[in-house]
Amino acid sequence: MAALPVEAVLVVFYGPEAHHVTYGRQVRGGGYTKDYIQLSRMPAFIDWAERLFPRPPGAEVSVPLTYEWPGGSRRGDFVYKSADRPHLKWDTRDGAPLAWRMAQSPTESTAETIPGTPGLEEFEAAEGEYRTLAAKGAGQPYLVAVKLRDQPGTLHVRAYLDGASSDFGFAELDRVPTPIADLARQTTQRRALAWQLFDSRGVAPTSSTENAIAALLQSADVSATARQLNSVDSTQLSDYLRDPGHGLFFDPSKNHDAWTLAPALADELLAAAPAILDLLAGHPPVGTDDDIAAEYLATDSTEVEELRGQIESKDYSVLDATASVKTRGSAQRAFADAVKANYGYRCAVTGITTRRFLVASHIVPWSEDQSIRLDPSNGICLSLMVDRAFEAGYLRIEDDFSLRVDRERVGGDAALLDSLLPYDGHALSLPSIEQPNLDYLRRRRELVDGER
């Protein structure tokens, strides 16, 4: 998923009050802790909130919002008027967003970051989980909410730890850009809230884009260097040069390493951008059947939401007449979100759950049928190597969902054969809904057999 421009960030100091409202324990009398985080009633904060969460007619008290984190979401509200002050609310039955709660053994791959035993029902025991944070090496936790530009009603939530031990280095506050770390360190137990707007715009540079820019700036022959870029890098560089990103960016698909601070484009490259774009226009677009590459293409947030709506309404078509390279990226985003969630973010063959190693693989390739490009039953969540093996026909899926290794296609690559053989004859792990369409599997086998 691409990094998107940040519009605003809110940071909450994790003190006793934040612990009380996010822990989610039962307390005296069988009740629950508060289901909201109190905010500021200062006019400056209200102005900030009005810009981010404008109140439509008939919604004077609260505005609905969604809390999101990698692999999960929760409905809630931004409440303007309450007995005391504005607050961020969630459903009492669901509890606080997982990213703001405790877990016994948090890691980079868990939604939770703050270490502790959740769900204790005795008040003193639950309080003890807060008091022992420092002894556990957690340092000082902060709750972070990120509002992205052009994503109304959504807050991306994370937690970070300042001064944590090496066991929690994955969530160390020093990993975030300086403006966010400074914002967090402004907060204290008595002044627990800090907020800021950011003027971030454009397309964030990817690592490959940054490498390409460095090569172009150092090159004695810019034209030759541009022509040497592969199709994926040239596409990403073109998107960036058309709308160079600057400011703070955030990738919602990543956990703690989601941030990018993009500097302004160098003057010499800005002046050369039109000529470079003309050179890059000669490159063919990235192979549209390559699902892995498609997951790294630029997207349009509005288009992604429209395509998600199509999936919900069971309209799975994306017509070539209206599709661009960015549309391919947007379609893959919407398709991948549906497919990966359907499989519980787990490879259906290997069981791998590390998300950067997962891809939503089309059964019938993108180029073969415009009418089913978004169909979740035309997709399987696979790990990267398995996706490549499936695409190449090395690994086949039969009508009973059993896996077969095509030894003839694998050829003399003994290491690859050893990697695939453990799955030969095993059954695909299936989701409860949107299982692979048998007709699509037959079409895939026919396509592969036709390539012999």
C-alpha positions as CSV (number, residue, x, y, z in Angstrom):
1,M,0.0,0.0,0.0
2,A,1.3,3.5,-0.8
3,A,2.1,6.1,1.8
4,L,-0.6,8.8,1.9
5,P,-0.3,12.5,2.9
6,V,-1.0,13.3,6.5
7,E,-3.5,16.0,7.4
8,A,-3.3,15.9,11.2
9,V,-1.9,13.9,14.2
10,L,-3.3,13.6,17.7
11,V,-1.1,12.2,20.5
12,V,-2.3,11.1,24.0
13,F,0.0,10.6,26.9
14,Y,-0.5,7.1,28.3
15,G,-1.1,7.9,31.9
16,P,-3.5,6.5,34.5
17,E,-6.5,8.0,32.8
18,A,-5.6,6.6,29.4
19,H,-5.0,3.2,31.0
20,H,-8.4,3.3,32.7
21,V,-10.3,4.0,29.5
22,T,-8.4,1.7,27.1
23,Y,-7.8,-1.3,29.3
24,G,-11.4,-2.5,29.0
25,R,-11.7,-4.3,32.3
26,Q,-14.7,-5.0,34.4
27,V,-14.6,-3.0,37.7
28,R,-16.7,-2.5,40.8
29,G,-20.4,-3.5,40.4
30,G,-19.8,-5.3,37.1
31,G,-19.6,-2.1,35.1
32,Y,-17.0,-1.0,32.6
33,T,-14.4,1.7,32.3
34,K,-15.2,4.7,30.2
35,D,-15.7,4.1,26.5
36,Y,-14.0,7.3,25.4
37,I,-10.9,9.4,25.6
38,Q,-11.4,12.9,26.9
39,L,-10.1,15.7,24.7
40,S,-9.6,19.4,25.0
41,R,-12.2,22.1,25.2
42,M,-9.7,24.8,24.3
43,P,-11.0,26.9,21.3
44,A,-7.8,26.1,19.3
45,F,-8.6,22.4,19.6
46,I,-12.2,22.8,18.7
47,D,-11.1,24.7,15.6
48,W,-8.7,21.9,14.8
49,A,-11.5,19.3,15.2
50,E,-14.0,21.3,13.1
51,R,-11.6,21.3,10.2
52,L,-11.1,17.5,10.4
53,F,-14.5,16.3,11.4
54,P,-17.0,19.0,10.1
55,R,-20.5,18.6,11.6
56,P,-23.2,18.2,8.9
57,P,-26.7,19.4,9.6
58,G,-28.4,17.2,12.1
59,A,-25.1,16.0,13.6
60,E,-24.4,18.8,16.1
61,V,-23.4,16.5,19.0
62,S,-21.2,13.9,17.3
63,V,-19.7,12.8,14.0
64,P,-19.2,9.1,13.2
65,L,-15.7,7.9,12.5
66,T,-13.8,4.6,12.0
67,Y,-10.6,3.7,13.9
68,E,-8.3,1.6,11.7
69,W,-5.1,-0.3,12.2
70,P,-3.4,-3.1,10.1
71,G,-5.9,-6.0,10.0
72,G,-8.7,-4.4,11.9
73,S,-11.1,-1.5,12.4
74,R,-13.7,-0.3,14.9
75,R,-16.6,2.1,14.6
76,G,-16.8,5.1,16.9
77,D,-17.6,8.8,17.1
78,F,-16.0,12.2,17.6
79,V,-18.3,13.7,20.2
80,Y,-18.4,17.5,20.3
81,K,-20.8,17.9,23.2
82,S,-20.8,15.9,26.4
83,A,-21.2,16.6,30.1
84,D,-17.6,17.7,30.3
85,R,-15.6,18.1,27.0
86,P,-15.2,16.6,23.5
87,H,-14.0,13.0,23.3
88,L,-13.2,10.1,21.1
89,K,-15.8,7.4,21.6
90,W,-16.1,3.7,20.8
91,D,-18.7,1.0,21.5
92,T,-18.5,-0.2,25.1
93,R,-19.1,-3.8,24.0
94,D,-16.1,-3.7,21.6
95,G,-13.7,-1.9,23.8
96,A,-11.0,0.5,22.8
97,P,-9.2,0.0,19.4
98,L,-6.8,-2.9,19.7
99,A,-3.9,-0.8,18.7
100,W,-4.4,1.1,22.0
101,R,-4.8,-1.9,24.3
102,M,-2.5,-4.2,26.1
103,A,-1.2,-7.7,25.1
104,Q,1.0,-10.0,27.0
105,S,3.6,-10.4,24.3
106,P,3.2,-7.6,21.7
107,T,5.4,-7.7,18.6
108,E,5.5,-5.7,15.3
109,S,3.0,-8.2,13.9
110,T,0.4,-7.7,16.6
111,A,-2.2,-5.0,16.7
112,E,-1.3,-4.2,20.3
113,T,1.9,-2.5,21.4
114,I,1.7,-1.9,25.1
115,P,2.8,-4.9,27.2
116,G,0.4,-6.1,29.9
117,T,-2.1,-8.8,30.8
118,P,-5.5,-7.7,29.4
119,G,-8.9,-8.6,30.8
120,L,-8.2,-8.7,34.5
121,E,-11.4,-8.1,36.4
122,E,-10.0,-7.0,39.8
123,F,-9.4,-3.3,40.0
124,E,-6.0,-3.5,41.9
125,A,-4.7,-6.2,39.5
126,A,-5.6,-4.1,36.5
127,E,-4.0,-1.0,38.1
128,G,-0.9,-3.1,38.6
129,E,-0.6,-3.6,34.9
130,Y,-0.1,0.1,34.5
131,R,2.3,0.5,37.5
132,T,4.6,-2.3,36.2
133,L,5.0,-0.9,32.6
134,A,8.5,0.5,33.3
135,A,9.6,-2.7,34.9
136,K,8.5,-4.6,31.8
137,G,10.8,-2.3,29.7
138,A,7.9,-0.4,28.0
139,G,9.2,3.1,28.8
140,Q,6.5,5.7,28.3
141,P,3.7,4.8,25.9
142,Y,1.8,7.2,23.7
143,L,-1.4,6.7,21.8
144,V,-1.3,8.2,18.3
145,A,-4.2,8.9,15.9
146,V,-3.4,9.9,12.3
147,K,-5.9,11.7,10.0
148,L,-5.0,11.3,6.3
149,R,-5.9,13.8,3.7
150,D,-8.9,12.8,1.6
151,Q,-10.0,10.2,4.1
152,P,-12.9,11.8,6.0
153,G,-14.2,10.1,9.1
154,T,-11.1,7.8,9.6
155,L,-8.4,7.8,12.2
156,H,-5.4,5.4,11.8
157,V,-4.4,4.5,15.4
158,R,-1.0,3.2,16.7
159,A,0.9,3.2,20.0
160,Y,4.6,4.0,20.5
161,L,7.0,3.7,23.4
162,D,9.6,6.2,24.5
163,G,12.7,4.9,26.2
164,A,11.7,1.3,25.8
165,S,14.1,-1.7,26.1
166,S,15.4,-3.4,23.0
167,D,12.6,-6.0,23.3
168,F,10.2,-3.2,22.2
169,G,12.5,-1.5,19.7
170,F,10.0,-2.1,16.9
171,A,7.7,0.5,18.6
172,E,10.4,3.0,19.8
173,L,9.2,6.6,19.5
174,D,12.6,7.5,17.8
175,R,11.4,5.5,14.8
176,V,8.8,8.2,13.9
177,P,9.7,11.5,12.1
178,T,11.0,14.2,14.4
179,P,7.8,16.4,14.3
180,I,5.8,13.5,15.6
181,A,8.3,12.5,18.3
182,D,8.5,16.1,19.4
183,L,4.7,16.3,19.5
184,A,4.5,13.3,21.8
185,R,7.2,14.6,24.1
186,Q,5.2,17.8,24.6
187,T,2.6,15.8,26.5
188,T,2.7,15.0,30.2
189,Q,0.4,13.3,32.7
190,R,-1.2,16.7,33.5
191,R,-1.2,17.9,29.9
192,A,-2.0,14.6,28.2
193,L,-3.0,15.9,24.7
194,A,-1.1,17.3,21.8
195,W,-2.3,17.9,18.2
196,Q,-1.0,19.4,15.0
197,L,-2.0,20.0,11.4
198,F,0.3,19.1,8.5
199,D,0.4,20.6,5.0
200,S,1.3,17.3,3.2
201,R,0.5,17.0,-0.5
202,G,1.2,14.9,-3.6
203,V,2.6,11.4,-4.1
204,A,5.1,10.1,-1.6
205,P,8.4,8.9,-3.1
206,T,8.9,5.1,-2.6
207,S,12.4,3.7,-1.9
208,S,12.8,2.8,-5.5
209,T,11.7,6.3,-6.5
210,E,14.3,7.8,-4.2
211,N,17.0,5.6,-5.6
212,A,16.0,6.5,-9.2
213,I,16.1,10.2,-8.3
214,A,19.5,9.8,-6.7
215,A,20.7,8.1,-9.9
216,L,19.3,10.8,-12.1
217,L,20.8,13.6,-10.1
218,Q,24.3,11.9,-10.3
219,S,24.0,10.9,-13.9
220,A,26.0,12.5,-16.7
221,D,23.3,11.2,-19.1
222,V,19.8,11.6,-17.6
223,S,18.2,10.2,-20.7
224,A,20.2,7.0,-20.7
225,T,19.6,6.6,-16.9
226,A,15.9,7.1,-17.3
227,R,15.7,4.5,-20.1
228,Q,17.4,1.9,-17.9
229,L,14.7,1.9,-15.2
230,N,12.5,-1.1,-15.1
231,S,8.7,-0.7,-15.8
232,V,7.7,-0.7,-12.1
233,D,10.3,1.9,-11.1
234,S,9.5,4.1,-14.2
235,T,5.7,4.0,-13.4
236,Q,6.3,5.0,-9.7
237,L,8.8,7.7,-10.8
238,S,6.3,9.1,-13.3
239,D,3.5,9.2,-10.7
240,Y,5.8,11.1,-8.4
241,L,7.1,13.6,-10.9
242,R,3.6,14.5,-12.0
243,D,2.7,15.4,-8.4
244,P,5.8,15.5,-6.2
245,G,5.0,14.8,-2.6
246,H,6.2,16.9,0.2
247,G,5.5,16.8,3.9
248,L,4.5,13.9,6.2
249,F,3.2,10.6,4.8
250,F,1.8,7.5,6.4
251,D,1.2,4.0,5.0
252,P,-1.9,2.5,6.7
253,S,-0.9,-1.0,5.8
254,K,2.2,-0.9,8.0
255,N,2.4,-0.9,11.7
256,H,5.1,1.2,13.4
257,D,7.3,1.8,10.4
258,A,4.5,3.6,8.5
259,W,6.0,7.1,8.3
260,T,7.8,9.0,5.5
261,L,9.0,12.6,5.7
262,A,9.3,13.7,2.1
263,P,11.5,16.7,1.3
264,A,10.6,19.1,-1.5
265,L,11.8,18.0,-5.0
266,A,15.3,19.3,-5.8
267,D,15.1,22.4,-8.1
268,E,17.2,20.8,-10.9
269,L,15.0,17.7,-11.0
270,L,11.9,19.8,-10.9
271,A,13.1,21.7,-13.9
272,A,14.0,18.4,-15.7
273,A,10.7,16.7,-14.8
274,P,8.8,17.4,-18.0
275,A,11.6,16.0,-20.1
276,I,12.0,13.0,-17.9
277,L,8.3,12.3,-18.1
278,D,8.5,12.3,-21.8
279,L,11.3,9.8,-21.7
280,L,9.5,7.6,-19.2
281,A,6.3,7.6,-21.4
282,G,8.2,5.3,-23.7
283,H,8.2,2.6,-21.1
284,P,5.4,0.0,-21.3
285,P,3.3,-0.1,-18.1
286,V,3.9,-2.7,-15.4
287,G,2.7,-6.2,-16.5
288,T,-1.0,-6.1,-15.5
289,D,-1.1,-9.8,-14.6
290,D,1.6,-9.4,-12.0
291,D,-0.4,-9.1,-8.8
292,I,2.7,-8.6,-6.6
293,A,3.8,-5.6,-8.7
294,A,0.2,-4.3,-8.8
295,E,0.1,-4.1,-5.0
296,Y,2.9,-1.5,-5.2
297,L,1.4,0.7,-7.8
298,A,0.0,4.2,-7.0
299,T,-3.7,4.4,-6.2
300,D,-6.4,7.0,-6.0
301,S,-8.3,6.9,-2.7
302,T,-11.6,8.0,-4.3
303,E,-11.3,5.3,-6.9
304,V,-10.4,2.7,-4.3
305,E,-13.6,3.5,-2.3
306,E,-15.7,3.3,-5.5
307,L,-14.2,-0.1,-6.3
308,R,-14.8,-1.3,-2.8
309,G,-18.5,-0.3,-3.3
310,Q,-18.5,-2.3,-6.5
311,I,-17.3,-5.4,-4.7
312,E,-20.0,-5.0,-2.0
313,S,-22.7,-4.7,-4.7
314,K,-21.2,-7.7,-6.6
315,D,-20.1,-5.8,-9.6
316,Y,-16.7,-7.2,-10.3
317,S,-15.9,-5.6,-13.6
318,V,-13.0,-3.2,-14.4
319,L,-13.1,-2.3,-18.1
320,D,-10.0,-1.7,-20.1
321,A,-11.6,1.3,-21.7
322,T,-11.5,3.1,-18.4
323,A,-8.5,1.5,-16.7
324,S,-5.1,3.2,-16.3
325,V,-2.0,2.1,-14.5
326,K,-3.3,3.9,-11.4
327,T,-6.7,2.2,-11.8
328,R,-4.8,-1.1,-11.8
329,G,-3.3,-0.1,-8.5
330,S,-6.6,1.0,-7.1
331,A,-8.3,-2.2,-8.2
332,Q,-5.6,-4.4,-6.7
333,R,-5.9,-2.4,-3.4
334,A,-9.7,-3.0,-3.2
335,F,-9.4,-6.6,-4.4
336,A,-6.5,-7.4,-2.0
337,D,-8.3,-5.9,1.0
338,A,-11.3,-8.2,0.4
339,V,-9.2,-11.3,-0.4
340,K,-6.7,-11.0,2.4
341,A,-9.4,-10.3,5.0
342,N,-11.3,-13.3,3.7
343,Y,-8.3,-15.5,4.4
344,G,-7.6,-13.9,7.7
345,Y,-4.3,-12.5,6.4
346,R,-2.9,-16.0,6.1
347,C,-1.3,-17.8,3.1
348,A,-3.7,-20.5,2.1
349,V,-0.8,-22.8,1.3
350,T,2.0,-22.1,3.8
351,G,0.1,-20.5,6.6
352,I,2.5,-17.5,6.6
353,T,0.9,-14.4,8.3
354,T,3.6,-11.8,7.9
355,R,1.7,-9.2,5.8
356,R,4.6,-8.0,3.7
357,F,5.0,-11.5,2.4
358,L,1.3,-11.9,1.3
359,V,-0.4,-11.1,-2.0
360,A,-3.9,-11.4,-3.3
361,S,-3.4,-13.6,-6.3
362,H,-5.9,-13.7,-9.2
363,I,-6.9,-17.2,-10.3
364,V,-8.0,-16.1,-13.7
365,P,-5.4,-13.5,-14.6
366,W,-6.3,-9.8,-14.8
367,S,-5.9,-9.7,-18.5
368,E,-8.1,-12.7,-19.2
369,D,-11.5,-11.5,-18.1
370,Q,-12.6,-7.9,-17.4
371,S,-15.8,-9.0,-15.7
372,I,-14.3,-10.8,-12.7
373,R,-11.3,-8.7,-11.9
374,L,-12.7,-7.7,-8.5
375,D,-14.4,-11.0,-7.7
376,P,-13.1,-12.2,-4.2
377,S,-13.8,-15.8,-5.3
378,N,-11.2,-15.2,-8.1
379,G,-8.6,-14.5,-5.5
380,I,-6.5,-16.5,-3.1
381,C,-4.2,-15.1,-0.3
382,L,-0.8,-16.5,-1.0
383,S,2.8,-15.9,0.1
384,L,5.1,-14.3,-2.4
385,M,6.9,-17.5,-3.4
386,V,3.7,-19.5,-3.7
387,D,2.2,-16.8,-5.8
388,R,5.1,-17.0,-8.2
389,A,4.8,-20.8,-8.3
390,F,1.1,-20.6,-8.9
391,E,1.5,-18.0,-11.7
392,A,4.1,-20.1,-13.4
393,G,2.1,-23.3,-13.2
394,Y,4.6,-25.0,-10.9
395,L,1.8,-25.4,-8.3
396,R,-1.7,-26.3,-9.5
397,I,-5.0,-26.4,-7.6
398,E,-7.4,-29.2,-8.4
399,D,-11.2,-29.2,-8.2
400,D,-11.0,-30.8,-4.7
401,F,-8.7,-27.9,-3.7
402,S,-5.7,-30.3,-3.4
403,L,-2.3,-29.0,-4.5
404,R,-0.2,-30.6,-7.1
405,V,3.5,-29.8,-7.9
406,D,4.3,-29.9,-11.7
407,R,7.8,-31.4,-11.5
408,E,8.2,-31.1,-15.3
409,R,7.8,-27.3,-15.1
410,V,10.0,-27.0,-12.1
411,G,12.7,-28.8,-14.0
412,G,16.2,-29.1,-12.5
413,D,15.9,-26.5,-9.7
414,A,16.2,-29.0,-6.9
415,A,16.0,-26.3,-4.2
416,L,12.7,-25.0,-5.6
417,L,11.4,-28.5,-5.9
418,D,12.3,-29.2,-2.2
419,S,10.5,-26.0,-1.2
420,L,7.3,-26.9,-3.0
421,L,7.1,-30.7,-2.4
422,P,5.9,-30.5,1.2
423,Y,2.7,-29.0,-0.1
424,D,2.1,-31.6,-2.9
425,G,-1.2,-33.4,-2.2
426,H,-2.1,-31.2,0.7
427,A,-5.4,-29.3,0.6
428,L,-5.7,-25.5,0.3
429,S,-6.8,-23.9,3.5
430,L,-10.2,-22.4,2.7
431,P,-12.2,-19.5,4.1
432,S,-15.7,-20.0,5.2
433,I,-17.0,-17.6,2.5
434,E,-15.8,-16.6,-1.0
435,Q,-14.0,-19.9,-1.6
436,P,-12.2,-20.2,-4.9
437,N,-14.6,-20.6,-7.8
438,L,-14.1,-24.0,-9.3
439,D,-14.8,-22.7,-12.8
440,Y,-12.0,-20.1,-12.3
441,L,-9.6,-22.9,-11.2
442,R,-10.4,-24.9,-14.3
443,R,-9.8,-21.9,-16.5
444,R,-6.4,-21.3,-14.8
445,R,-5.4,-24.9,-15.4
446,E,-6.4,-24.6,-19.1
447,L,-4.4,-21.4,-19.5
448,V,-1.3,-23.1,-17.9
449,D,-1.7,-26.2,-20.0
450,G,-2.1,-24.1,-23.1
451,E,1.4,-22.7,-22.5
452,R,3.1,-26.1,-22.8
